[in-house]
């Protein structure tokens, strides 16, 4: 299995270290590629699995949006995506926003117990005694309790006396 890293040359040593325990073999690093001997790869590991591992590595390095991984037989290619000017500006804004969030969280100090406790709710105002006239609809009778609990309560009262 051969992996062409392309413009990701700076990260190839780290990628090799990342893939080694997952694939079960140490890759041979040469130029802009990583090579695994097919006989040394752990059983059941296919190029599609390795593609997923590479994508996870790129995500961990915050490079996932900049690179794509292609599989052709037993050869994988990591290719840089050429972003347009608008996409690059949007990406820079995202990074700046993330940095600002990190700084804002660092500046916040932990709240003391007094600050963290919610303020007591104000007492509800008493309703005026003059209420609206009762509606013409008759009130529904209260629901009766189930027979069984009533019987149990009656038996308990008899036993206590």
N, C-alpha and C positions, 0 to 999 in steps of 0.2 A: 504494500500500500504506500502511495506516495502523496504527500501534501505539499502543494506549491503555495508558499506564504506571500508571494508578491511583495507589495510595499509594507508588509507587516514584519520586515526583517528584524527590527529592533526588539520585537516581542517573541521571536522564535524560540529562544532558550526557555523562556517562561512557559510558552505553549508546550514545548517538549516535556517539561517537568510536570505540567498539568495533565497531559495525556498519558504519561507513563503508567500511573497506577490504574487508570481506567481501561487502557488497552491491554495492559499486561506485559508490555515490552518497552525497552528503551529505544526511542527513535534515533536514527543516525542523522545528525544535522550537517547539511552540506549546502553552501551558498544560500539560495532562497527556497530550499525545500527540506522537508522532514521525510525520512524513509523508514518504514517498518518492514521487516521481513515477514512475509505471509505466514511462515511456519511458526514464528515466535508470538504471533497475536493470539490472545486468549480466545478460546472456543466461544462462538456465538457473537463475537464482535464484528459487525459489518460496517462498511463505509458510511451507511446512513446513521449509525450510532455515533461514529467518530464525528460526523458533521454536527450532530447535536452537541457533542462535547465542545467542539470548536466554537459553536454559537454561544454556549454558556460562558466559555472563556472570554469571548469578545464582550459579552454583556457585563461580566465582572470588571473588565477594564474600561467600561464606558465607550466601547468602540463599535457596538452592535449596529448603530445607525449608519456607520460609515463603511461597513464591509458586508459583503455577501459571500456565502459559501456554496460552491457548486460541486456536484458529484458526477463523475463520468467513469463508470466502471469501478476500478479500484484506485482512481486518482481523484483527489480533492483539490479544489482551487479556491483560495481566499482572494477575492477581488475587491478593490476599493470602489465604492460608489462615488461617482462624480456628482456632487451636489450643485444645484444652481445657486445664484447669488442670494435669492430670497430665502432658500432653505438654510444656507450658511448663516445668514443674519438671524433667522429664527432660532437656530441652534445656539448661537452665541448669546442671545437673549435668555434662553432657557438656562444656560450655565450661569449667567449673571444672577438670575432670579434664585437659583439654588444656592449660590454663594451668599446672597443677601439673607436668605432664610437661615442658613447656618450661622451667620454672624448675629442675627436677631435672637436666635435661641441661646447663643452663648452669652449675650448681654443680659438676658432676663435672669433675675435672681430668684431663687426658690422662695415661695411665699411662706410667711410665718403662719402659725396656727390661727392667729387672730385674723390675718388677711384672708386665709383660705376658708374660714368659717363663713357660711352665708349669713347675711343680715337677717334678724328676726322679722317675720312677716308682721305687718301692721294688724292690729286687732280689727275684726270686722265691725262695721258700724251697726248699731242696733237699729232694727227696723221700726218704723213708726207704728204705733198701736192701731192706727186707723188703716184697715185693710180694705181691699176692694170688696164689693158685694159678692156673696157666694154665687157661683154659677148655677144655672137652673138644672144642670145634670145631677142626678143623685150620686152620692159617693159610693164607690164600690165597697162591698163588705170585706173585712180583713180575711185573708186566707186562713183556713183552719190548719192546725198542726196535724201532722200525720198521726194516725191512731196508735201505731206501735210505740213511738217515743212517749206519748201521753200515758199509755198503759205502764211503761217502765217507770215513769216518774211517779205514778200513783202507787205502784208496788213498793218503790223505795220509801215513799212517805209512810206507808202502812208498816213497813219493817222497822223504820226508825221510831215510830210511836209505841 
